[in-house]
Amino acid sequence: MTPAHFSFTSAFVLGLMGLAFHRTHLLSALLCLEGMMLSLFIALSLWMLQLDSTGYSSAPLLLLAFSACEAAAGLALLVATARTHGTDRLQNLNLLQC
């Protein structure tokens, strides 16, 4: 495993661990998801460069577009949650309550 592969794998695993174990605020969960998506984008881009494959060269851009859509939807949920509940703490949210 090259140092580049190790760094992107460790960035993804750190984002996943942050998402799994540090779920106090919605903003921190969204930042962990964004870090995971960016590490996947860079890893996929480097994989395409190493293989010299042009057939799947649009895959990293497609992943980046979905990541931007995910970030926009997450920020919209964050603003809506902050307006209705006054905070973004995940422990104060009750999803079963209308």
Disulfide bonds with the S-S distance in Angstrom:
none
